[in-house]
Amino acid sequence: MDYNQEQKQDRKTLLWAALAVLLLLNLVLVYFIYHEKQENNLKDDIITAKTEEVLFTKTKLDSISAQLDIRIAEIQQLGGSVDSLVALKAQLERDKQDLKNVNKFATADYNKKIKSYEAVLNQKDSEIAQLRQELGIATSKNQQLSDQVSGLESERSKLNDSVSNYSAANRELSEKVNLASALRAENLTVNAVSSKGKERDGGKYKAKRIDRLKVNFKLAENAVAKQNEKEIYLRILDPDGAVLSDMATGSGSFMFNGREVIYSSKQTVSFNNTGQNVDIFYGRGGISMKEGKYAIEVYSEGFKIGQGDFTVK
């Protein structure tokens, strides 16, 4: 009986010892957790402070960069050299890029760089003031030359106006001469020619009796027109306004008023200013001609020089 009680007492002792060990372990664990939390909080505070320093430094560098741009633009306008400032601006941009690596950021180093940049800005302000003064002296010396140049510009402007007026008058005269030199097709008639060569006149013809059309007109005398070979284009339009044409028998196109125009037939005429007669033929090539009124148009050298009509019944 005493032995059993002794065993129970030993078990209780071991249990309390185990509980004591567990309690001690929990206390140690709590201590380490608390200590780690404190360290993490401290690290967070350091990171936050460093981030704020980086942001402040970046803001300062951005401000200096903007000031450099202003100095560069002003010195260029005053005619000074900006090579050193451009190189300094490039270095500043590299410093701004290095800020992205927060772990390598050192406040002291960047404070030195910022002071260096600010010193350069102050130095350039002195140079700008000197350039302004020199420019003012140069401006006063060149004022008389500027006045003389202005006078020359005024004379040149008047001369340009005179030349422009002369050119406009010359163009107008050229247009009038060009218009006056245009040929005129007078007394235009249209005859029907049968397959046997028999001609019919009068302006009204049966379709079955038309193998070819003969257009005759007189080129009016014109002393202004050049006496040379003239290309004369004939256009025959059916009652619907379509141009009669057959590329296989001599039809084609020419330019008129900036666009391509189809012609029925053409002929080269040696203009001699004698009121000469001109005949131009068009063969219908076996195509039946519809009934109605046909229009005739004659062109040469960019002008419409005559017109007429005939009727198919």
Order of alpha helices (4+ residues) and beta strands (2+ residues): alpha-alpha-alpha-beta-beta-beta-beta-beta-beta-beta-beta-beta-beta-beta
